[in-house]
Amino acid sequence: MAKNFRGKNIEKKRGTCPSCGRTGVKLLHEVKKDDKTIMVCKICKSVDPAKIKV
Ligand SMILES: [Zn+2]
């Protein structure tokens, strides 16, 4: 479990970050926005969720 984010597992998590709009980033961090959970990249995990447009 400790190595979840390493190796091939991360390939499945690549996508477009809804916050910064970058493509091919690893979406590893859950952020709660309203009543749903969205996945953002490591850069955006510290960004205010209210600024994330989904
Ligand atoms: Zn991002």
mmCIF file of the protein (N, C-alpha, C, O) and its ligand, coordinates in Angstrom:
data_MODEL
# 
_entry.id   MODEL 
# 
loop_
_entity.id 
_entity.type 
_entity.pdbx_number_of_molecules 
1 polymer     1 
2 non-polymer 1 
# 
_entity_poly.entity_id                      1 
_entity_poly.type                           'polypeptide(L)' 
_entity_poly.nstd_linkage                   no 
_entity_poly.nstd_monomer                   no 
_entity_poly.pdbx_seq_one_letter_code       MAKNFRGKNIEKKRGTCPSCGRTGVKLLHEVKKDDKTIMVCKICKSVDPAKIKV 
_entity_poly.pdbx_seq_one_letter_code_can   MAKNFRGKNIEKKRGTCPSCGRTGVKLLHEVKKDDKTIMVCKICKSVDPAKIKV 
_entity_poly.pdbx_strand_id                 A 
# 
loop_
_entity_poly_seq.entity_id 
_entity_poly_seq.num 
_entity_poly_seq.mon_id 
_entity_poly_seq.hetero 
1 1  MET n 
1 2  ALA n 
1 3  LYS n 
1 4  ASN n 
1 5  PHE n 
1 6  ARG n 
1 7  GLY n 
1 8  LYS n 
1 9  ASN n 
1 10 ILE n 
1 11 GLU n 
1 12 LYS n 
1 13 LYS n 
1 14 ARG n 
1 15 GLY n 
1 16 THR n 
1 17 CYS n 
1 18 PRO n 
1 19 SER n 
1 20 CYS n 
1 21 GLY n 
1 22 ARG n 
1 23 THR n 
1 24 GLY n 
1 25 VAL n 
1 26 LYS n 
1 27 LEU n 
1 28 LEU n 
1 29 HIS n 
1 30 GLU n 
1 31 VAL n 
1 32 LYS n 
1 33 LYS n 
1 34 ASP n 
1 35 ASP n 
1 36 LYS n 
1 37 THR n 
1 38 ILE n 
1 39 MET n 
1 40 VAL n 
1 41 CYS n 
1 42 LYS n 
1 43 ILE n 
1 44 CYS n 
1 45 LYS n 
1 46 SER n 
1 47 VAL n 
1 48 ASP n 
1 49 PRO n 
1 50 ALA n 
1 51 LYS n 
1 52 ILE n 
1 53 LYS n 
1 54 VAL n 
# 
loop_
_struct_asym.id 
_struct_asym.entity_id 
A 1 
B 2 
# 
loop_
_chem_comp.id 
_chem_comp.type 
_chem_comp.mon_nstd_flag 
ALA 'L-peptide linking' y 
ARG 'L-peptide linking' y 
ASN 'L-peptide linking' y 
ASP 'L-peptide linking' y 
CYS 'L-peptide linking' y 
GLU 'L-peptide linking' y 
GLY 'peptide linking'   y 
HIS 'L-peptide linking' y 
ILE 'L-peptide linking' y 
LEU 'L-peptide linking' y 
LYS 'L-peptide linking' y 
MET 'L-peptide linking' y 
PHE 'L-peptide linking' y 
PRO 'L-peptide linking' y 
SER 'L-peptide linking' y 
THR 'L-peptide linking' y 
VAL 'L-peptide linking' y 
ZN  non-polymer         . 
# 
_pdbx_entity_nonpoly.entity_id   2 
_pdbx_entity_nonpoly.name        ? 
_pdbx_entity_nonpoly.comp_id     ZN 
# 
_pdbx_nonpoly_scheme.asym_id         B 
_pdbx_nonpoly_scheme.entity_id       2 
_pdbx_nonpoly_scheme.mon_id          ZN 
_pdbx_nonpoly_scheme.ndb_seq_num     1 
_pdbx_nonpoly_scheme.pdb_seq_num     101 
_pdbx_nonpoly_scheme.auth_seq_num    101 
_pdbx_nonpoly_scheme.pdb_mon_id      ZN 
_pdbx_nonpoly_scheme.auth_mon_id     ZN 
_pdbx_nonpoly_scheme.pdb_strand_id   A 
_pdbx_nonpoly_scheme.pdb_ins_code    . 
# 
loop_
_atom_site.group_PDB 
_atom_site.id 
_atom_site.type_symbol 
_atom_site.label_atom_id 
_atom_site.label_alt_id 
_atom_site.label_comp_id 
_atom_site.label_asym_id 
_atom_site.label_entity_id 
_atom_site.label_seq_id 
_atom_site.pdbx_PDB_ins_code 
_atom_site.Cartn_x 
_atom_site.Cartn_y 
_atom_site.Cartn_z 
_atom_site.occupancy 
_atom_site.B_iso_or_equiv 
_atom_site.pdbx_formal_charge 
_atom_site.auth_seq_id 
_atom_site.auth_comp_id 
_atom_site.auth_asym_id 
_atom_site.auth_atom_id 
_atom_site.pdbx_PDB_model_num 
ATOM   1   N  N  . MET A 1 1  ? 0.830   -1.217 0.000   1.00 0.00 ? 1   MET A N  1 
ATOM   2   C  CA . MET A 1 1  ? 0.000   0.000  0.000   1.00 0.00 ? 1   MET A CA 1 
ATOM   3   C  C  . MET A 1 1  ? 0.854   1.252  0.000   1.00 0.00 ? 1   MET A C  1 
ATOM   4   O  O  . MET A 1 1  ? 0.466   2.279  -0.556  1.00 0.00 ? 1   MET A O  1 
ATOM   5   N  N  . ALA A 1 2  ? 2.014   1.163  0.624   1.00 0.00 ? 2   ALA A N  1 
ATOM   6   C  CA . ALA A 1 2  ? 2.844   2.355  0.746   1.00 0.00 ? 2   ALA A CA 1 
ATOM   7   C  C  . ALA A 1 2  ? 3.386   2.809  -0.596  1.00 0.00 ? 2   ALA A C  1 
ATOM   8   O  O  . ALA A 1 2  ? 3.743   3.973  -0.778  1.00 0.00 ? 2   ALA A O  1 
ATOM   9   N  N  . LYS A 1 3  ? 3.442   1.868  -1.539  1.00 0.00 ? 3   LYS A N  1 
ATOM   10  C  CA . LYS A 1 3  ? 4.019   2.226  -2.835  1.00 0.00 ? 3   LYS A CA 1 
ATOM   11  C  C  . LYS A 1 3  ? 2.954   2.383  -3.913  1.00 0.00 ? 3   LYS A C  1 
ATOM   12  O  O  . LYS A 1 3  ? 3.230   2.212  -5.100  1.00 0.00 ? 3   LYS A O  1 
ATOM   13  N  N  . ASN A 1 4  ? 1.777   2.698  -3.505  1.00 0.00 ? 4   ASN A N  1 
ATOM   14  C  CA . ASN A 1 4  ? 0.672   2.848  -4.451  1.00 0.00 ? 4   ASN A CA 1 
ATOM   15  C  C  . ASN A 1 4  ? 0.971   3.800  -5.584  1.00 0.00 ? 4   ASN A C  1 
ATOM   16  O  O  . ASN A 1 4  ? 0.514   3.587  -6.707  1.00 0.00 ? 4   ASN A O  1 
ATOM   17  N  N  . PHE A 1 5  ? 1.720   4.837  -5.315  1.00 0.00 ? 5   PHE A N  1 
ATOM   18  C  CA . PHE A 1 5  ? 1.893   5.904  -6.282  1.00 0.00 ? 5   PHE A CA 1 
ATOM   19  C  C  . PHE A 1 5  ? 3.148   5.699  -7.124  1.00 0.00 ? 5   PHE A C  1 
ATOM   20  O  O  . PHE A 1 5  ? 3.549   6.583  -7.881  1.00 0.00 ? 5   PHE A O  1 
ATOM   21  N  N  . ARG A 1 6  ? 3.750   4.554  -6.989  1.00 0.00 ? 6   ARG A N  1 
ATOM   22  C  CA . ARG A 1 6  ? 4.970   4.329  -7.742  1.00 0.00 ? 6   ARG A CA 1 
ATOM   23  C  C  . ARG A 1 6  ? 4.752   3.309  -8.860  1.00 0.00 ? 6   ARG A C  1 
ATOM   24  O  O  . ARG A 1 6  ? 3.778   2.557  -8.854  1.00 0.00 ? 6   ARG A O  1 
ATOM   25  N  N  . GLY A 1 7  ? 5.662   3.302  -9.799  1.00 0.00 ? 7   GLY A N  1 
ATOM   26  C  CA . GLY A 1 7  ? 5.618   2.296  -10.829 1.00 0.00 ? 7   GLY A CA 1 
ATOM   27  C  C  . GLY A 1 7  ? 4.440   2.464  -11.769 1.00 0.00 ? 7   GLY A C  1 
ATOM   28  O  O  . GLY A 1 7  ? 4.006   3.584  -12.040 1.00 0.00 ? 7   GLY A O  1 
ATOM   29  N  N  . LYS A 1 8  ? 3.926   1.356  -12.262 1.00 0.00 ? 8   LYS A N  1 
ATOM   30  C  CA . LYS A 1 8  ? 2.896   1.421  -13.297 1.00 0.00 ? 8   LYS A CA 1 
ATOM   31  C  C  . LYS A 1 8  ? 1.559   1.918  -12.786 1.00 0.00 ? 8   LYS A C  1 
ATOM   32  O  O  . LYS A 1 8  ? 0.709   2.349  -13.566 1.00 0.00 ? 8   LYS A O  1 
ATOM   33  N  N  . ASN A 1 9  ? 1.376   1.860  -11.504 1.00 0.00 ? 9   ASN A N  1 
ATOM   34  C  CA . ASN A 1 9  ? 0.094   2.313  -10.965 1.00 0.00 ? 9   ASN A CA 1 
ATOM   35  C  C  . ASN A 1 9  ? -0.202  3.752  -11.321 1.00 0.00 ? 9   ASN A C  1 
ATOM   36  O  O  . ASN A 1 9  ? -1.358  4.121  -11.526 1.00 0.00 ? 9   ASN A O  1 
ATOM   37  N  N  . ILE A 1 10 ? 0.825   4.558  -11.394 1.00 0.00 ? 10  ILE A N  1 
ATOM   38  C  CA . ILE A 1 10 ? 0.585   5.975  -11.647 1.00 0.00 ? 10  ILE A CA 1 
ATOM   39  C  C  . ILE A 1 10 ? 0.131   6.220  -13.069 1.00 0.00 ? 10  ILE A C  1 
ATOM   40  O  O  . ILE A 1 10 ? -0.507  7.235  -13.349 1.00 0.00 ? 10  ILE A O  1 
ATOM   41  N  N  . GLU A 1 11 ? 0.444   5.319  -13.960 1.00 0.00 ? 11  GLU A N  1 
ATOM   42  C  CA . GLU A 1 11 ? 0.044   5.526  -15.354 1.00 0.00 ? 11  GLU A CA 1 
ATOM   43  C  C  . GLU A 1 11 ? -1.478  5.594  -15.481 1.00 0.00 ? 11  GLU A C  1 
ATOM   44  O  O  . GLU A 1 11 ? -2.012  6.335  -16.306 1.00 0.00 ? 11  GLU A O  1 
ATOM   45  N  N  . LYS A 1 12 ? -2.153  4.822  -14.665 1.00 0.00 ? 12  LYS A N  1 
ATOM   46  C  CA . LYS A 1 12 ? -3.615  4.820  -14.728 1.00 0.00 ? 12  LYS A CA 1 
ATOM   47  C  C  . LYS A 1 12 ? -4.190  6.134  -14.238 1.00 0.00 ? 12  LYS A C  1 
ATOM   48  O  O  . LYS A 1 12 ? -5.325  6.490  -14.556 1.00 0.00 ? 12  LYS A O  1 
ATOM   49  N  N  . LYS A 1 13 ? -3.404  6.841  -13.469 1.00 0.00 ? 13  LYS A N  1 
ATOM   50  C  CA . LYS A 1 13 ? -3.928  8.038  -12.852 1.00 0.00 ? 13  LYS A CA 1 
ATOM   51  C  C  . LYS A 1 13 ? -3.594  9.303  -13.630 1.00 0.00 ? 13  LYS A C  1 
ATOM   52  O  O  . LYS A 1 13 ? -3.919  10.410 -13.201 1.00 0.00 ? 13  LYS A O  1 
ATOM   53  N  N  . ARG A 1 14 ? -2.948  9.134  -14.764 1.00 0.00 ? 14  ARG A N  1 
ATOM   54  C  CA . ARG A 1 14 ? -2.633  10.312 -15.559 1.00 0.00 ? 14  ARG A CA 1 
ATOM   55  C  C  . ARG A 1 14 ? -3.883  10.861 -16.221 1.00 0.00 ? 14  ARG A C  1 
ATOM   56  O  O  . ARG A 1 14 ? -4.792  10.124 -16.604 1.00 0.00 ? 14  ARG A O  1 
ATOM   57  N  N  . GLY A 1 15 ? -3.896  12.162 -16.340 1.00 0.00 ? 15  GLY A N  1 
ATOM   58  C  CA . GLY A 1 15 ? -5.044  12.790 -16.971 1.00 0.00 ? 15  GLY A CA 1 
ATOM   59  C  C  . GLY A 1 15 ? -4.850  14.285 -17.000 1.00 0.00 ? 15  GLY A C  1 
ATOM   60  O  O  . GLY A 1 15 ? -3.743  14.794 -16.821 1.00 0.00 ? 15  GLY A O  1 
ATOM   61  N  N  . THR A 1 16 ? -5.948  14.979 -17.229 1.00 0.00 ? 16  THR A N  1 
ATOM   62  C  CA . THR A 1 16 ? -5.894  16.425 -17.250 1.00 0.00 ? 16  THR A CA 1 
ATOM   63  C  C  . THR A 1 16 ? -6.360  16.953 -15.906 1.00 0.00 ? 16  THR A C  1 
ATOM   64  O  O  . THR A 1 16 ? -7.455  16.640 -15.438 1.00 0.00 ? 16  THR A O  1 
ATOM   65  N  N  . CYS A 1 17 ? -5.519  17.748 -15.307 1.00 0.00 ? 17  CYS A N  1 
ATOM   66  C  CA . CYS A 1 17 ? -5.886  18.322 -14.022 1.00 0.00 ? 17  CYS A CA 1 
ATOM   67  C  C  . CYS A 1 17 ? -6.953  19.384 -14.226 1.00 0.00 ? 17  CYS A C  1 
ATOM   68  O  O  . CYS A 1 17 ? -6.760  20.305 -15.020 1.00 0.00 ? 17  CYS A O  1 
ATOM   69  N  N  . PRO A 1 18 ? -8.081  19.273 -13.521 1.00 0.00 ? 18  PRO A N  1 
ATOM   70  C  CA . PRO A 1 18 ? -9.169  20.237 -13.698 1.00 0.00 ? 18  PRO A CA 1 
ATOM   71  C  C  . PRO A 1 18 ? -8.824  21.618 -13.155 1.00 0.00 ? 18  PRO A C  1 
ATOM   72  O  O  . PRO A 1 18 ? -9.497  22.598 -13.475 1.00 0.00 ? 18  PRO A O  1 
ATOM   73  N  N  . SER A 1 19 ? -7.811  21.697 -12.360 1.00 0.00 ? 19  SER A N  1 
ATOM   74  C  CA . SER A 1 19 ? -7.457  22.968 -11.741 1.00 0.00 ? 19  SER A CA 1 
ATOM   75  C  C  . SER A 1 19 ? -6.486  23.771 -12.603 1.00 0.00 ? 19  SER A C  1 
ATOM   76  O  O  . SER A 1 19 ? -6.749  24.932 -12.918 1.00 0.00 ? 19  SER A O  1 
ATOM   77  N  N  . CYS A 1 20 ? -5.366  23.158 -12.984 1.00 0.00 ? 20  CYS A N  1 
ATOM   78  C  CA . CYS A 1 20 ? -4.379  23.889 -13.761 1.00 0.00 ? 20  CYS A CA 1 
ATOM   79  C  C  . CYS A 1 20 ? -4.482  23.594 -15.253 1.00 0.00 ? 20  CYS A C  1 
ATOM   80  O  O  . CYS A 1 20 ? -3.866  24.283 -16.066 1.00 0.00 ? 20  CYS A O  1 
ATOM   81  N  N  . GLY A 1 21 ? -5.261  22.569 -15.619 1.00 0.00 ? 21  GLY A N  1 
ATOM   82  C  CA . GLY A 1 21 ? -5.498  22.298 -17.030 1.00 0.00 ? 21  GLY A CA 1 
ATOM   83  C  C  . GLY A 1 21 ? -4.353  21.622 -17.745 1.00 0.00 ? 21  GLY A C  1 
ATOM   84  O  O  . GLY A 1 21 ? -4.399  21.446 -18.962 1.00 0.00 ? 21  GLY A O  1 
ATOM   85  N  N  . ARG A 1 22 ? -3.333  21.241 -17.012 1.00 0.00 ? 22  ARG A N  1 
ATOM   86  C  CA . ARG A 1 22 ? -2.221  20.557 -17.649 1.00 0.00 ? 22  ARG A CA 1 
ATOM   87  C  C  . ARG A 1 22 ? -2.618  19.120 -17.995 1.00 0.00 ? 22  ARG A C  1 
ATOM   88  O  O  . ARG A 1 22 ? -3.363  18.469 -17.262 1.00 0.00 ? 22  ARG A O  1 
ATOM   89  N  N  . THR A 1 23 ? -2.109  18.654 -19.115 1.00 0.00 ? 23  THR A N  1 
ATOM   90  C  CA . THR A 1 23 ? -2.414  17.283 -19.510 1.00 0.00 ? 23  THR A CA 1 
ATOM   91  C  C  . THR A 1 23 ? -1.248  16.371 -19.179 1.00 0.00 ? 23  THR A C  1 
ATOM   92  O  O  . THR A 1 23 ? -0.100  16.809 -19.110 1.00 0.00 ? 23  THR A O  1 
ATOM   93  N  N  . GLY A 1 24 ? -1.553  15.108 -18.977 1.00 0.00 ? 24  GLY A N  1 
ATOM   94  C  CA . GLY A 1 24 ? -0.509  14.124 -18.700 1.00 0.00 ? 24  GLY A CA 1 
ATOM   95  C  C  . GLY A 1 24 ? 0.063   14.226 -17.309 1.00 0.00 ? 24  GLY A C  1 
ATOM   96  O  O  . GLY A 1 24 ? 1.121   13.665 -17.025 1.00 0.00 ? 24  GLY A O  1 
ATOM   97  N  N  . VAL A 1 25 ? -0.625  14.937 -16.439 1.00 0.00 ? 25  VAL A N  1 
ATOM   98  C  CA . VAL A 1 25 ? -0.141  15.018 -15.072 1.00 0.00 ? 25  VAL A CA 1 
ATOM   99  C  C  . VAL A 1 25 ? -0.730  13.875 -14.260 1.00 0.00 ? 25  VAL A C  1 
ATOM   100 O  O  . VAL A 1 25 ? -1.752  13.295 -14.626 1.00 0.00 ? 25  VAL A O  1 
ATOM   101 N  N  . LYS A 1 26 ? -0.082  13.569 -13.175 1.00 0.00 ? 26  LYS A N  1 
ATOM   102 C  CA . LYS A 1 26 ? -0.578  12.521 -12.307 1.00 0.00 ? 26  LYS A CA 1 
ATOM   103 C  C  . LYS A 1 26 ? -1.585  13.109 -11.333 1.00 0.00 ? 26  LYS A C  1 
ATOM   104 O  O  . LYS A 1 26 ? -1.279  14.013 -10.556 1.00 0.00 ? 26  LYS A O  1 
ATOM   105 N  N  . LEU A 1 27 ? -2.786  12.572 -11.398 1.00 0.00 ? 27  LEU A N  1 
ATOM   106 C  CA . LEU A 1 27 ? -3.847  13.073 -10.537 1.00 0.00 ? 27  LEU A CA 1 
ATOM   107 C  C  . LEU A 1 27 ? -3.910  12.195 -9.300  1.00 0.00 ? 27  LEU A C  1 
ATOM   108 O  O  . LEU A 1 27 ? -4.598  11.175 -9.269  1.00 0.00 ? 27  LEU A O  1 
ATOM   109 N  N  . LEU A 1 28 ? -3.194  12.607 -8.310  1.00 0.00 ? 28  LEU A N  1 
ATOM   110 C  CA . LEU A 1 28 ? -3.027  11.731 -7.148  1.00 0.00 ? 28  LEU A CA 1 
ATOM   111 C  C  . LEU A 1 28 ? -3.763  12.216 -5.917  1.00 0.00 ? 28  LEU A C  1 
ATOM   112 O  O  . LEU A 1 28 ? -3.868  11.489 -4.929  1.00 0.00 ? 28  LEU A O  1 
ATOM   113 N  N  . HIS A 1 29 ? -4.265  13.415 -5.963  1.00 0.00 ? 29  HIS A N  1 
ATOM   114 C  CA . HIS A 1 29 ? -4.785  13.986 -4.732  1.00 0.00 ? 29  HIS A CA 1 
ATOM   115 C  C  . HIS A 1 29 ? -6.269  14.301 -4.840  1.00 0.00 ? 29  HIS A C  1 
ATOM   116 O  O  . HIS A 1 29 ? -6.726  14.940 -5.787  1.00 0.00 ? 29  HIS A O  1 
ATOM   117 N  N  . GLU A 1 30 ? -6.994  13.838 -3.855  1.00 0.00 ? 30  GLU A N  1 
ATOM   118 C  CA . GLU A 1 30 ? -8.424  14.099 -3.839  1.00 0.00 ? 30  GLU A CA 1 
ATOM   119 C  C  . GLU A 1 30 ? -8.698  15.445 -3.204  1.00 0.00 ? 30  GLU A C  1 
ATOM   120 O  O  . GLU A 1 30 ? -8.142  15.793 -2.163  1.00 0.00 ? 30  GLU A O  1 
ATOM   121 N  N  . VAL A 1 31 ? -9.567  16.189 -3.858  1.00 0.00 ? 31  VAL A N  1 
ATOM   122 C  CA . VAL A 1 31 ? -9.988  17.463 -3.302  1.00 0.00 ? 31  VAL A CA 1 
ATOM   123 C  C  . VAL A 1 31 ? -11.507 17.486 -3.289  1.00 0.00 ? 31  VAL A C  1 
ATOM   124 O  O  . VAL A 1 31 ? -12.157 17.147 -4.277  1.00 0.00 ? 31  VAL A O  1 
ATOM   125 N  N  . LYS A 1 32 ? -12.054 17.886 -2.166  1.00 0.00 ? 32  LYS A N  1 
ATOM   126 C  CA . LYS A 1 32 ? -13.507 17.947 -2.070  1.00 0.00 ? 32  LYS A CA 1 
ATOM   127 C  C  . LYS A 1 32 ? -13.999 19.290 -2.584  1.00 0.00 ? 32  LYS A C  1 
ATOM   128 O  O  . LYS A 1 32 ? -13.577 20.346 -2.114  1.00 0.00 ? 32  LYS A O  1 
ATOM   129 N  N  . LYS A 1 33 ? -14.882 19.230 -3.540  1.00 0.00 ? 33  LYS A N  1 
ATOM   130 C  CA . LYS A 1 33 ? -15.492 20.449 -4.060  1.00 0.00 ? 33  LYS A CA 1 
ATOM   131 C  C  . LYS A 1 33 ? -16.992 20.233 -4.045  1.00 0.00 ? 33  LYS A C  1 
ATOM   132 O  O  . LYS A 1 33 ? -17.501 19.286 -4.645  1.00 0.00 ? 33  LYS A O  1 
ATOM   133 N  N  . ASP A 1 34 ? -17.691 21.114 -3.360  1.00 0.00 ? 34  ASP A N  1 
ATOM   134 C  CA . ASP A 1 34 ? -19.119 20.929 -3.168  1.00 0.00 ? 34  ASP A CA 1 
ATOM   135 C  C  . ASP A 1 34 ? -19.360 19.526 -2.595  1.00 0.00 ? 34  ASP A C  1 
ATOM   136 O  O  . ASP A 1 34 ? -18.818 19.179 -1.546  1.00 0.00 ? 34  ASP A O  1 
ATOM   137 N  N  . ASP A 1 35 ? -20.163 18.735 -3.279  1.00 0.00 ? 35  ASP A N  1 
ATOM   138 C  CA . ASP A 1 35 ? -20.457 17.414 -2.714  1.00 0.00 ? 35  ASP A CA 1 
ATOM   139 C  C  . ASP A 1 35 ? -19.753 16.294 -3.448  1.00 0.00 ? 35  ASP A C  1 
ATOM   140 O  O  . ASP A 1 35 ? -20.067 15.119 -3.260  1.00 0.00 ? 35  ASP A O  1 
ATOM   141 N  N  . LYS A 1 36 ? -18.775 16.673 -4.308  1.00 0.00 ? 36  LYS A N  1 
ATOM   142 C  CA . LYS A 1 36 ? -18.079 15.598 -4.996  1.00 0.00 ? 36  LYS A CA 1 
ATOM   143 C  C  . LYS A 1 36 ? -16.578 15.693 -4.795  1.00 0.00 ? 36  LYS A C  1 
ATOM   144 O  O  . LYS A 1 36 ? -16.037 16.725 -4.400  1.00 0.00 ? 36  LYS A O  1 
ATOM   145 N  N  . THR A 1 37 ? -15.940 14.591 -5.079  1.00 0.00 ? 37  THR A N  1 
ATOM   146 C  CA . THR A 1 37 ? -14.491 14.532 -4.926  1.00 0.00 ? 37  THR A CA 1 
ATOM   147 C  C  . THR A 1 37 ? -13.854 14.513 -6.302  1.00 0.00 ? 37  THR A C  1 
ATOM   148 O  O  . THR A 1 37 ? -14.223 13.712 -7.161  1.00 0.00 ? 37  THR A O  1 
ATOM   149 N  N  . ILE A 1 38 ? -12.903 15.393 -6.500  1.00 0.00 ? 38  ILE A N  1 
ATOM   150 C  CA . ILE A 1 38 ? -12.206 15.429 -7.778  1.00 0.00 ? 38  ILE A CA 1 
ATOM   151 C  C  . ILE A 1 38 ? -10.726 15.167 -7.541  1.00 0.00 ? 38  ILE A C  1 
ATOM   152 O  O  . ILE A 1 38 ? -10.218 15.345 -6.434  1.00 0.00 ? 38  ILE A O  1 
ATOM   153 N  N  . MET A 1 39 ? -10.056 14.750 -8.582  1.00 0.00 ? 39  MET A N  1 
ATOM   154 C  CA . MET A 1 39 ? -8.644  14.436 -8.466  1.00 0.00 ? 39  MET A CA 1 
ATOM   155 C  C  . MET A 1 39 ? -7.825  15.550 -9.106  1.00 0.00 ? 39  MET A C  1 
ATOM   156 O  O  . MET A 1 39 ? -8.089  15.960 -10.237 1.00 0.00 ? 39  MET A O  1 
ATOM   157 N  N  . VAL A 1 40 ? -6.838  16.030 -8.377  1.00 0.00 ? 40  VAL A N  1 
ATOM   158 C  CA . VAL A 1 40 ? -5.974  17.077 -8.901  1.00 0.00 ? 40  VAL A CA 1 
ATOM   159 C  C  . VAL A 1 40 ? -4.521  16.638 -8.779  1.00 0.00 ? 40  VAL A C  1 
ATOM   160 O  O  . VAL A 1 40 ? -4.194  15.669 -8.093  1.00 0.00 ? 40  VAL A O  1 
ATOM   161 N  N  . CYS A 1 41 ? -3.661  17.382 -9.465  1.00 0.00 ? 41  CYS A N  1 
ATOM   162 C  CA . CYS A 1 41 ? -2.244  17.050 -9.407  1.00 0.00 ? 41  CYS A CA 1 
ATOM   163 C  C  . CYS A 1 41 ? -1.634  17.562 -8.104  1.00 0.00 ? 41  CYS A C  1 
ATOM   164 O  O  . CYS A 1 41 ? -2.280  18.249 -7.312  1.00 0.00 ? 41  CYS A O  1 
ATOM   165 N  N  . LYS A 1 42 ? -0.381  17.203 -7.917  1.00 0.00 ? 42  LYS A N  1 
ATOM   166 C  CA . LYS A 1 42 ? 0.249   17.546 -6.648  1.00 0.00 ? 42  LYS A CA 1 
ATOM   167 C  C  . LYS A 1 42 ? 0.404   19.049 -6.477  1.00 0.00 ? 42  LYS A C  1 
ATOM   168 O  O  . LYS A 1 42 ? 0.458   19.564 -5.360  1.00 0.00 ? 42  LYS A O  1 
ATOM   169 N  N  . ILE A 1 43 ? 0.475   19.740 -7.612  1.00 0.00 ? 43  ILE A N  1 
ATOM   170 C  CA . ILE A 1 43 ? 0.629   21.189 -7.532  1.00 0.00 ? 43  ILE A CA 1 
ATOM   171 C  C  . ILE A 1 43 ? -0.652  21.826 -6.988  1.00 0.00 ? 43  ILE A C  1 
ATOM   172 O  O  . ILE A 1 43 ? -0.618  22.801 -6.237  1.00 0.00 ? 43  ILE A O  1 
ATOM   173 N  N  . CYS A 1 44 ? -1.765  21.249 -7.388  1.00 0.00 ? 44  CYS A N  1 
ATOM   174 C  CA . CYS A 1 44 ? -3.046  21.870 -7.069  1.00 0.00 ? 44  CYS A CA 1 
ATOM   175 C  C  . CYS A 1 44 ? -3.659  21.372 -5.772  1.00 0.00 ? 44  CYS A C  1 
ATOM   176 O  O  . CYS A 1 44 ? -4.713  21.857 -5.359  1.00 0.00 ? 44  CYS A O  1 
ATOM   177 N  N  . LYS A 1 45 ? -3.026  20.430 -5.138  1.00 0.00 ? 45  LYS A N  1 
ATOM   178 C  CA . LYS A 1 45 ? -3.613  19.912 -3.906  1.00 0.00 ? 45  LYS A CA 1 
ATOM   179 C  C  . LYS A 1 45 ? -3.682  20.980 -2.825  1.00 0.00 ? 45  LYS A C  1 
ATOM   180 O  O  . LYS A 1 45 ? -4.512  20.917 -1.918  1.00 0.00 ? 45  LYS A O  1 
ATOM   181 N  N  . SER A 1 46 ? -2.782  21.973 -2.941  1.00 0.00 ? 46  SER A N  1 
ATOM   182 C  CA . SER A 1 46 ? -2.759  23.023 -1.934  1.00 0.00 ? 46  SER A CA 1 
ATOM   183 C  C  . SER A 1 46 ? -3.535  24.262 -2.371  1.00 0.00 ? 46  SER A C  1 
ATOM   184 O  O  . SER A 1 46 ? -3.638  25.243 -1.634  1.00 0.00 ? 46  SER A O  1 
ATOM   185 N  N  . VAL A 1 47 ? -4.078  24.195 -3.586  1.00 0.00 ? 47  VAL A N  1 
ATOM   186 C  CA . VAL A 1 47 ? -4.846  25.324 -4.088  1.00 0.00 ? 47  VAL A CA 1 
ATOM   187 C  C  . VAL A 1 47 ? -6.258  25.276 -3.501  1.00 0.00 ? 47  VAL A C  1 
ATOM   188 O  O  . VAL A 1 47 ? -6.808  24.202 -3.256  1.00 0.00 ? 47  VAL A O  1 
ATOM   189 N  N  . ASP A 1 48 ? -6.811  26.422 -3.289  1.00 0.00 ? 48  ASP A N  1 
ATOM   190 C  CA . ASP A 1 48 ? -8.173  26.511 -2.783  1.00 0.00 ? 48  ASP A CA 1 
ATOM   191 C  C  . ASP A 1 48 ? -9.132  25.804 -3.734  1.00 0.00 ? 48  ASP A C  1 
ATOM   192 O  O  . ASP A 1 48 ? -9.212  26.172 -4.906  1.00 0.00 ? 48  ASP A O  1 
ATOM   193 N  N  . PRO A 1 49 ? -9.852  24.810 -3.260  1.00 0.00 ? 49  PRO A N  1 
ATOM   194 C  CA . PRO A 1 49 ? -10.773 24.058 -4.129  1.00 0.00 ? 49  PRO A CA 1 
ATOM   195 C  C  . PRO A 1 49 ? -11.828 24.937 -4.787  1.00 0.00 ? 49  PRO A C  1 
ATOM   196 O  O  . PRO A 1 49 ? -12.353 24.595 -5.846  1.00 0.00 ? 49  PRO A O  1 
ATOM   197 N  N  . ALA A 1 50 ? -12.135 26.057 -4.168  1.00 0.00 ? 50  ALA A N  1 
ATOM   198 C  CA . ALA A 1 50 ? -13.134 26.955 -4.729  1.00 0.00 ? 50  ALA A CA 1 
ATOM   199 C  C  . ALA A 1 50 ? -12.674 27.537 -6.061  1.00 0.00 ? 50  ALA A C  1 
ATOM   200 O  O  . ALA A 1 50 ? -13.489 27.999 -6.860  1.00 0.00 ? 50  ALA A O  1 
ATOM   201 N  N  . LYS A 1 51 ? -11.378 27.511 -6.292  1.00 0.00 ? 51  LYS A N  1 
ATOM   202 C  CA . LYS A 1 51 ? -10.847 28.058 -7.538  1.00 0.00 ? 51  LYS A CA 1 
ATOM   203 C  C  . LYS A 1 51 ? -10.790 27.038 -8.657  1.00 0.00 ? 51  LYS A C  1 
ATOM   204 O  O  . LYS A 1 51 ? -10.468 27.360 -9.800  1.00 0.00 ? 51  LYS A O  1 
ATOM   205 N  N  . ILE A 1 52 ? -11.104 25.813 -8.310  1.00 0.00 ? 52  ILE A N  1 
ATOM   206 C  CA . ILE A 1 52 ? -11.059 24.763 -9.323  1.00 0.00 ? 52  ILE A CA 1 
ATOM   207 C  C  . ILE A 1 52 ? -12.384 24.720 -10.072 1.00 0.00 ? 52  ILE A C  1 
ATOM   208 O  O  . ILE A 1 52 ? -13.449 24.541 -9.480  1.00 0.00 ? 52  ILE A O  1 
ATOM   209 N  N  . LYS A 1 53 ? -12.294 24.886 -11.375 1.00 0.00 ? 53  LYS A N  1 
ATOM   210 C  CA . LYS A 1 53 ? -13.500 24.825 -12.200 1.00 0.00 ? 53  LYS A CA 1 
ATOM   211 C  C  . LYS A 1 53 ? -13.665 23.422 -12.732 1.00 0.00 ? 53  LYS A C  1 
ATOM   212 O  O  . LYS A 1 53 ? -12.765 22.883 -13.376 1.00 0.00 ? 53  LYS A O  1 
ATOM   213 N  N  . VAL A 1 54 ? -14.792 22.842 -12.469 1.00 0.00 ? 54  VAL A N  1 
ATOM   214 C  CA . VAL A 1 54 ? -15.038 21.499 -12.982 1.00 0.00 ? 54  VAL A CA 1 
ATOM   215 C  C  . VAL A 1 54 ? -16.243 21.529 -13.913 1.00 0.00 ? 54  VAL A C  1 
ATOM   216 O  O  . VAL A 1 54 ? -16.627 20.495 -14.459 1.00 0.00 ? 54  VAL A O  1 
HETATM 217 ZN ZN . ZN  B 2 .  ? -3.154  20.841 -11.323 1.00 0.00 2 101 ZN  A ZN 1 
# 
